[in-house]
Amino acid sequence: GADYGLGQTYSMNGFDPEWEFGSGLSYANVRYHKLNVSPTDEGFSVSITVQNDSTRRVRENVLLFVSDEYATITPCVKRLKRFESVVIEAHGERTIEFSVSRKDLMFVDETGTWKFEPGSFRVSVGNLSSLIWVETKNGLDIEQPSN
């Protein structure tokens, strides 16, 4: 393990969280439905309807994760790419829209270079997920993300 100057060693061995990131608990009864993922010229768009079945107004953090189904290096299991915090009135619903570009799907390869690989990506919002195939756009190089 590593010593962070605290006189103790820390290790990730045996790290086994009870809930994964983004699965926060709430007193409200919020449901996700109507997940729609559509290709665009730049990548894809996502819309999701979030419904509050509670008798009180609620603030919900809507998190959009993307997973690369296959990459030449082991891909991250789940990457947070977009989020929005919305207030939904009692018994109300909101439709949230996100836009994800190919640049958002890039990763750093073994040479330290940013790279995009066309392929199948899983988009997850709440308890819903969908697969989308993202191609390269006319063989055009994708600009590297800035720091």
ChimeraX attribute file (.defattr): number of C-alpha atoms within 10 A of each C-alpha:
attribute: neighborCount
match mode: 1-to-1
recipient: residues
	/A:1	9
	/A:2	10
	/A:3	10
	/A:4	9
	/A:5	7
	/A:6	7
	/A:7	8
	/A:8	9
	/A:9	10
	/A:10	11
	/A:11	9
	/A:12	8
	/A:13	7
	/A:14	6
	/A:15	7
	/A:16	8
	/A:17	7
	/A:18	6
	/A:19	9
	/A:20	8
	/A:21	10
	/A:22	14
	/A:23	10
	/A:24	8
	/A:25	7
	/A:26	10
	/A:27	8
	/A:28	16
	/A:29	14
	/A:30	19
	/A:31	13
	/A:32	18
	/A:33	15
	/A:34	11
	/A:35	20
	/A:36	14
	/A:37	19
	/A:38	12
	/A:39	16
	/A:40	12
	/A:41	11
	/A:42	15
	/A:43	20
	/A:44	17
	/A:45	16
	/A:46	19
	/A:47	17
	/A:48	21
	/A:49	15
	/A:50	22
	/A:51	20
	/A:52	23
	/A:53	18
	/A:54	16
	/A:55	12
	/A:56	14
	/A:57	15
	/A:58	21
	/A:59	14
	/A:60	17
	/A:61	14
	/A:62	17
	/A:63	17
	/A:64	22
	/A:65	18
	/A:66	23
	/A:67	19
	/A:68	22
	/A:69	16
	/A:70	14
	/A:71	15
	/A:72	8
	/A:73	10
	/A:74	10
	/A:75	15
	/A:76	13
	/A:77	10
	/A:78	15
	/A:79	16
	/A:80	14
	/A:81	17
	/A:82	16
	/A:83	14
	/A:84	13
	/A:85	11
	/A:86	15
	/A:87	15
	/A:88	20
	/A:89	17
	/A:90	16
	/A:91	15
	/A:92	17
	/A:93	17
	/A:94	15
	/A:95	14
	/A:96	16
	/A:97	15
	/A:98	15
	/A:99	17
	/A:100	18
	/A:101	16
	/A:102	20
	/A:103	16
	/A:104	15
	/A:105	20
	/A:106	19
	/A:107	20
	/A:108	12
	/A:109	15
	/A:110	9
	/A:111	6
	/A:112	8
	/A:113	11
	/A:114	16
	/A:115	17
	/A:116	22
	/A:117	16
	/A:118	16
	/A:119	14
	/A:120	16
	/A:121	17
	/A:122	15
	/A:123	22
	/A:124	20
	/A:125	22
	/A:126	19
	/A:127	9
	/A:128	12
	/A:129	15
	/A:130	14
	/A:131	15
	/A:132	16
	/A:133	14
	/A:134	20
	/A:135	17
	/A:136	16
	/A:137	13
	/A:138	6
	/A:139	7
	/A:140	7
	/A:141	10
	/A:142	14
	/A:143	12
	/A:144	13
	/A:145	11
	/A:146	4
	/A:147	3
